């Protein structure tokens, strides 16, 4: 989909009653890489940084080769880095898997060598 502005993106909401719509979440992740949409997307996700269901969806984007090279993966890695530490601790196995990726931009914490601090 193409959105000219954050106001247009607001017409689709990627979560309803705690259930994430993967297609809409994909759009939010792709558009999170556009500076014009950054403020709106940051505000939107700020309410969901402790949501384990969101975390699962974000990891699914990063670990799915069908999305390889997509801005959705960059957006997912960026958003994972913002998640509440308790959520990251609960998802430690997934976090270790994505941190092992050779591409820096696919790692939520590219400069971190040891995840024991979580």
GUSE-974601 format. One record per atom (N, C-alpha, C): residue number from 1; chain; residue in one letter; x, y, z. Coordinates in nm, 3 decimals, padded with zeros to 5 digits, always signed. Example, Ala and Ser with C-alpha at 12.3 -4.5 7.8 and 13.67 -1.06 7.14 Angstrom:
BEGIN
 num chaine residu       X       Y       Z
   1      A      A +01.319 -00.569 +00.780
   1      A      A +01.230 -00.450 +00.780
   1      A      A +01.320 -00.330 +00.780
   2      A      S +01.285 -00.225 +00.708
   2      A      S +01.367 -00.106 +00.714
   2      A      S +01.290 +00.003 +00.787
This chain:
BEGIN
 num chaine residu       X       Y       Z
   1      A      X +00.085 -00.118 +00.000
   1      A      X +00.000 +00.000 +00.000
   1      A      X +00.089 +00.124 +00.000
   2      A      X +00.035 +00.230 -00.053
   2      A      X +00.107 +00.355 -00.049
   2      A      X +00.027 +00.456 +00.032
   3      A      X +00.096 +00.525 +00.121
   3      A      X +00.034 +00.626 +00.205
   3      A      X +00.108 +00.757 +00.183
   4      A      X +00.034 +00.862 +00.160
   4      A      X +00.095 +00.994 +00.138
   4      A      X +00.130 +01.064 +00.269
   5      A      X +00.065 +01.022 +00.377
   5      A      X +00.085 +01.091 +00.504
   5      A      X +00.049 +00.999 +00.620
   6      A      X +00.093 +01.034 +00.740
   6      A      X +00.053 +00.956 +00.858
   6      A      X -00.099 +00.953 +00.877
   7      A      X -00.167 +01.059 +00.836
   7      A      X -00.313 +01.061 +00.848
   7      A      X -00.376 +00.950 +00.766
   8      A      X -00.320 +00.922 +00.650
   8      A      X -00.370 +00.812 +00.568
   8      A      X -00.339 +00.677 +00.633
   9      A      X -00.220 +00.664 +00.690
   9      A      X -00.182 +00.540 +00.756
   9      A      X -00.273 +00.511 +00.876
  10      A      X -00.317 +00.617 +00.944
  10      A      X -00.404 +00.601 +01.061
  10      A      X -00.536 +00.531 +01.028
  11      A      X -00.571 +00.525 +00.902
  11      A      X -00.696 +00.458 +00.861
  11      A      X -00.692 +00.308 +00.883
  12      A      X -00.572 +00.255 +00.889
  12      A      X -00.559 +00.112 +00.922
  12      A      X -00.493 +00.103 +01.059
  13      A      X -00.549 +00.024 +01.144
  13      A      X -00.496 +00.005 +01.279
  13      A      X -00.454 -00.142 +01.289
  14      A      X -00.327 -00.167 +01.321
  14      A      X -00.278 -00.305 +01.316
  14      A      X -00.318 -00.393 +01.435
  15      A      X -00.390 -00.338 +01.532
  15      A      X -00.429 -00.418 +01.648
  15      A      X -00.574 -00.386 +01.684
  16      A      X -00.647 -00.491 +01.717
  16      A      X -00.786 -00.475 +01.761
  16      A      X -00.812 -00.577 +01.871
  17      A      X -00.849 -00.529 +01.988
  17      A      X -00.875 -00.615 +02.103
  17      A      X -00.759 -00.711 +02.132
  18      A      X -00.637 -00.660 +02.120
  18      A      X -00.519 -00.739 +02.152
  18      A      X -00.473 -00.835 +02.043
  19      A      X -00.543 -00.837 +01.931
  19      A      X -00.507 -00.925 +01.820
  19      A      X -00.442 -00.841 +01.711
  20      A      X -00.322 -00.881 +01.670
  20      A      X -00.247 -00.807 +01.570
  20      A      X -00.278 -00.858 +01.431
  21      A      X -00.304 -00.765 +01.341
  21      A      X -00.325 -00.795 +01.200
  21      A      X -00.189 -00.787 +01.132
  22      A      X -00.139 -00.900 +01.084
  22      A      X -00.003 -00.905 +01.030
  22      A      X +00.014 -00.816 +00.907
  23      A      X -00.088 -00.809 +00.822
  23      A      X -00.078 -00.725 +00.702
  23      A      X -00.067 -00.578 +00.738
  24      A      X -00.147 -00.534 +00.834
  24      A      X -00.143 -00.393 +00.875
  24      A      X -00.015 -00.363 +00.953
  25      A      X +00.027 -00.459 +01.037
  25      A      X +00.151 -00.440 +01.111
  25      A      X +00.267 -00.428 +01.013
  26      A      X +00.265 -00.508 +00.908
  26      A      X +00.367 -00.500 +00.804
  26      A      X +00.376 -00.357 +00.751
  27      A      X +00.263 -00.296 +00.720
  27      A      X +00.262 -00.159 +00.668
  27      A      X +00.322 -00.062 +00.768
  28      A      X +00.287 -00.076 +00.894
  28      A      X +00.342 +00.014 +00.996
  28      A      X +00.494 -00.003 +01.006
  29      A      X +00.541 -00.125 +00.997
  29      A      X +00.685 -00.149 +01.006
  29      A      X +00.758 -00.091 +00.885
  30      A      X +00.701 -00.109 +00.768
  30      A      X +00.763 -00.053 +00.647
  30      A      X +00.767 +00.099 +00.657
  31      A      X +00.656 +00.159 +00.694
  31      A      X +00.649 +00.305 +00.699
  31      A      X +00.725 +00.363 +00.817
  32      A      X +00.760 +00.280 +00.914
  32      A      X +00.842 +00.330 +01.026
  32      A      X +00.981 +00.371 +00.979
  33      A      X +01.020 +00.326 +00.861
  33      A      X +01.150 +00.361 +00.804
  33      A      X +01.147 +00.495 +00.730
  34      A      X +01.030 +00.559 +00.727
  34      A      X +01.014 +00.687 +00.658
  34      A      X +01.004 +00.797 +00.764
  35      A      X +01.094 +00.893 +00.758
  35      A      X +01.103 +01.000 +00.858
  35      A      X +00.971 +01.075 +00.875
  36      A      X +00.896 +01.087 +00.769
  36      A      X +00.770 +01.160 +00.774
  36      A      X +00.665 +01.091 +00.863
  37      A      X +00.680 +00.960 +00.881
  37      A      X +00.583 +00.881 +00.957
  37      A      X +00.634 +00.847 +01.097
  38      A      X +00.759 +00.878 +01.123
  38      A      X +00.827 +00.835 +01.244
  38      A      X +00.756 +00.878 +01.373
  39      A      X +00.719 +01.003 +01.382
  39      A      X +00.656 +01.053 +01.506
  39      A      X +00.525 +00.980 +01.536
  40      A      X +00.440 +00.969 +01.434
  40      A      X +00.312 +00.899 +01.455
  40      A      X +00.335 +00.754 +01.497
  41      A      X +00.422 +00.685 +01.427
  41      A      X +00.445 +00.543 +01.455
  41      A      X +00.507 +00.524 +01.593
  42      A      X +00.599 +00.610 +01.632
  42      A      X +00.656 +00.604 +01.768
  42      A      X +00.547 +00.619 +01.873
  43      A      X +00.460 +00.717 +01.854
  43      A      X +00.350 +00.738 +01.950
  43      A      X +00.258 +00.618 +01.953
  44      A      X +00.226 +00.565 +01.837
  44      A      X +00.134 +00.450 +01.830
  44      A      X +00.190 +00.332 +01.909
  45      A      X +00.314 +00.294 +01.880
  45      A      X +00.371 +00.175 +01.943
  45      A      X +00.407 +00.195 +02.089
  46      A      X +00.417 +00.318 +02.136
  46      A      X +00.454 +00.341 +02.276
  46      A      X +00.358 +00.275 +02.374
  47      A      X +00.235 +00.254 +02.334
  47      A      X +00.136 +00.189 +02.420
  47      A      X +00.146 +00.036 +02.419
  48      A      X +00.229 -00.019 +02.333
  48      A      X +00.233 -00.165 +02.314
  48      A      X +00.371 -00.226 +02.340
  49      A      X +00.459 -00.153 +02.401
  49      A      X +00.596 -00.201 +02.419
  49      A      X +00.607 -00.314 +02.522
  50      A      X +00.499 -00.344 +02.591
  50      A      X +00.499 -00.456 +02.685
  50      A      X +00.407 -00.569 +02.637
  51      A      X +00.373 -00.569 +02.510
  51      A      X +00.280 -00.665 +02.451
  51      A      X +00.357 -00.785 +02.393
  52      A      X +00.342 -00.900 +02.456
  52      A      X +00.413 -01.020 +02.410
  52      A      X +00.362 -01.067 +02.274
  53      A      X +00.235 -01.044 +02.244
  53      A      X +00.183 -01.083 +02.113
  53      A      X +00.250 -01.000 +02.002
  54      A      X +00.270 -00.872 +02.028
  54      A      X +00.341 -00.788 +01.933
  54      A      X +00.484 -00.840 +01.916
  55      A      X +00.549 -00.873 +02.026
  55      A      X +00.686 -00.924 +02.019
  55      A      X +00.692 -01.049 +01.931
  56      A      X +00.597 -01.140 +01.948
  56      A      X +00.595 -01.260 +01.866
  56      A      X +00.583 -01.226 +01.718
  57      A      X +00.499 -01.131 +01.686
  57      A      X +00.481 -01.091 +01.546
  57      A      X +00.609 -01.028 +01.492
  58      A      X +00.673 -00.944 +01.570
  58      A      X +00.797 -00.879 +01.526
  58      A      X +00.905 -00.982 +01.499
  59      A      X +00.920 -01.078 +01.589
  59      A      X +01.020 -01.183 +01.567
  59      A      X +00.984 -01.266 +01.444
  60      A      X +00.855 -01.285 +01.420
  60      A      X +00.817 -01.364 +01.302
  60      A      X +00.858 -01.293 +01.173
  61      A      X +00.851 -01.161 +01.169
  61      A      X +00.899 -01.088 +01.052
  61      A      X +01.049 -01.107 +01.033
  62      A      X +01.123 -01.094 +01.141
  62      A      X +01.269 -01.105 +01.132
  62      A      X +01.316 -01.246 +01.095
  63      A      X +01.244 -01.346 +01.137
  63      A      X +01.287 -01.484 +01.115
  63      A      X +01.229 -01.546 +00.988
  64      A      X +01.143 -01.476 +00.919
  64      A      X +01.078 -01.528 +00.799
  64      A      X +01.154 -01.483 +00.675
  65      A      X +01.212 -01.578 +00.603
  65      A      X +01.290 -01.546 +00.483
  65      A      X +01.207 -01.481 +00.374
  66      A      X +01.076 -01.496 +00.378
  66      A      X +00.990 -01.431 +00.278
  66      A      X +00.999 -01.279 +00.286
  67      A      X +01.039 -01.228 +00.401
  67      A      X +01.051 -01.083 +00.420
  67      A      X +01.196 -01.036 +00.409
  68      A      X +01.285 -01.124 +00.369
  68      A      X +01.427 -01.091 +00.365
  68      A      X +01.453 -00.966 +00.282
  69      A      X +01.517 -00.869 +00.345
  69      A      X +01.550 -00.744 +00.277
  69      A      X +01.440 -00.640 +00.281
  70      A      X +01.326 -00.674 +00.334
  70      A      X +01.214 -00.580 +00.341
  70      A      X +01.236 -00.478 +00.452
  71      A      X +01.186 -00.358 +00.431
  71      A      X +01.190 -00.257 +00.537
  71      A      X +01.115 -00.304 +00.661
  72      A      X +01.024 -00.399 +00.643
  72      A      X +00.951 -00.450 +00.759
  72      A      X +01.046 -00.515 +00.858
  73      A      X +01.153 -00.578 +00.808
  73      A      X +01.250 -00.638 +00.899
  73      A      X +01.330 -00.533 +00.973
  74      A      X +01.366 -00.428 +00.904
  74      A      X +01.437 -00.318 +00.970
  74      A      X +01.348 -00.255 +01.077
  75      A      X +01.222 -00.233 +01.043
  75      A      X +01.127 -00.177 +01.139
  75      A      X +01.106 -00.271 +01.257
  76      A      X +01.099 -00.401 +01.230
  76      A      X +01.079 -00.498 +01.338
  76      A      X +01.199 -00.499 +01.433
  77      A      X +01.320 -00.498 +01.377
  77      A      X +01.440 -00.497 +01.462
  77      A      X +01.443 -00.370 +01.548
  78      A      X +01.412 -00.257 +01.485
  78      A      X +01.411 -00.130 +01.559
  78      A      X +01.310 -00.135 +01.673
  79      A      X +01.189 -00.187 +01.644
  79      A      X +01.084 -00.189 +01.746
  79      A      X +01.116 -00.290 +01.856
  80      A      X +01.175 -00.403 +01.822
  80      A      X +01.215 -00.500 +01.924
  80      A      X +01.312 -00.434 +02.023
  81      A      X +01.399 -00.350 +01.973
  81      A      X +01.495 -00.283 +02.062
  81      A      X +01.427 -00.190 +02.161
  82      A      X +01.304 -00.152 +02.133
  82      A      X +01.229 -00.062 +02.222
  82      A      X +01.139 -00.136 +02.321
  83      A      X +01.123 -00.267 +02.301
  83      A      X +01.032 -00.344 +02.386
  83      A      X +01.076 -00.343 +02.532
  84      A      X +00.980 -00.358 +02.619
  84      A      X +01.003 -00.369 +02.762
  84      A      X +01.099 -00.486 +02.788
  85      A      X +01.192 -00.467 +02.879
  85      A      X +01.293 -00.569 +02.908
  85      A      X +01.231 -00.700 +02.956
  86      A      X +01.120 -00.694 +03.027
  86      A      X +01.054 -00.818 +03.072
  86      A      X +01.003 -00.899 +02.954
  87      A      X +00.954 -00.830 +02.852
  87      A      X +00.909 -00.899 +02.731
  87      A      X +01.029 -00.963 +02.662
  88      A      X +01.138 -00.890 +02.654
  88      A      X +01.258 -00.945 +02.590
  88      A      X +01.313 -01.065 +02.667
  89      A      X +01.305 -01.060 +02.799
  89      A      X +01.350 -01.174 +02.878
  89      A      X +01.264 -01.296 +02.850
  90      A      X +01.134 -01.275 +02.834
  90      A      X +01.043 -01.387 +02.804
  90      A      X +01.067 -01.443 +02.664
  91      A      X +01.125 -01.364 +02.578
  91      A      X +01.150 -01.404 +02.439
  91      A      X +01.299 -01.422 +02.412
  92      A      X +01.375 -01.453 +02.515
  92      A      X +01.520 -01.457 +02.504
  92      A      X +01.569 -01.551 +02.394
  93      A      X +01.509 -01.667 +02.379
  93      A      X +01.553 -01.761 +02.275
  93      A      X +01.538 -01.700 +02.136
  94      A      X +01.426 -01.634 +02.112
  94      A      X +01.406 -01.568 +01.982
  94      A      X +01.504 -01.453 +01.964
  95      A      X +01.527 -01.379 +02.071
  95      A      X +01.620 -01.267 +02.065
  95      A      X +01.762 -01.316 +02.031
  96      A      X +01.802 -01.425 +02.091
  96      A      X +01.933 -01.481 +02.061
  96      A      X +01.941 -01.520 +01.913
  97      A      X +01.834 -01.580 +01.860
  97      A      X +01.834 -01.619 +01.718
  97      A      X +01.851 -01.500 +01.626
  98      A      X +01.779 -01.390 +01.653
  98      A      X +01.789 -01.275 +01.562
  98      A      X +01.921 -01.200 +01.584
  99      A      X +01.973 -01.204 +01.706
  99      A      X +02.100 -01.138 +01.733
  99      A      X +02.217 -01.207 +01.661
 100      A      X +02.198 -01.333 +01.625
 100      A      X +02.303 -01.409 +01.557
 100      A      X +02.309 -01.379 +01.408
 101      A      X +02.217 -01.299 +01.357
 101      A      X +02.215 -01.269 +01.215
 101      A      X +02.340 -01.191 +01.176
 102      A      X +02.394 -01.222 +01.060
 102      A      X +02.517 -01.154 +01.016
 102      A      X +02.492 -01.010 +00.972
 103      A      X +02.367 -00.976 +00.938
 103      A      X +02.335 -00.839 +00.897
 103      A      X +02.306 -00.754 +01.020
 104      A      X +02.386 -00.649 +01.038
 104      A      X +02.368 -00.560 +01.155
 104      A      X +02.226 -00.506 +01.164
 105      A      X +02.169 -00.467 +01.052
 105      A      X +02.037 -00.403 +01.054
 105      A      X +01.925 -00.500 +01.093
 106      A      X +01.952 -00.630 +01.091
 106      A      X +01.853 -00.728 +01.134
 106      A      X +01.863 -00.759 +01.283
 107      A      X +01.964 -00.705 +01.347
 107      A      X +01.983 -00.729 +01.491
 107      A      X +01.925 -00.612 +01.569
 108      A      X +01.835 -00.639 +01.663
 108      A      X +01.779 -00.530 +01.744
 108      A      X +01.886 -00.456 +01.824
 109      A      X +01.990 -00.526 +01.864
 109      A      X +02.097 -00.466 +01.943
 109      A      X +02.231 -00.497 +01.874
 110      A      X +02.262 -00.427 +01.766
 110      A      X +02.382 -00.461 +01.686
 110      A      X +02.514 -00.450 +01.761
 111      A      X +02.522 -00.368 +01.864
 111      A      X +02.648 -00.348 +01.935
 111      A      X +02.659 -00.433 +02.062
 112      A      X +02.558 -00.512 +02.090
 112      A      X +02.556 -00.593 +02.211
 112      A      X +02.613 -00.732 +02.182
 113      A      X +02.712 -00.771 +02.258
 113      A      X +02.773 -00.903 +02.241
 113      A      X +02.716 -01.006 +02.338
 114      A      X +02.670 -00.959 +02.453
 114      A      X +02.623 -01.049 +02.558
 114      A      X +02.484 -01.007 +02.602
 115      A      X +02.388 -01.097 +02.591
 115      A      X +02.249 -01.065 +02.626
 115      A      X +02.216 -01.090 +02.773
 116      A      X +02.316 -01.123 +02.852
 116      A      X +02.288 -01.153 +02.993
 116      A      X +02.234 -01.032 +03.069
 117      A      X +02.256 -00.913 +03.018
 117      A      X +02.208 -00.792 +03.085
 117      A      X +02.058 -00.773 +03.077
 118      A      X +01.993 -00.857 +02.999
 118      A      X +01.847 -00.840 +02.987
 118      A      X +01.778 -00.884 +03.113
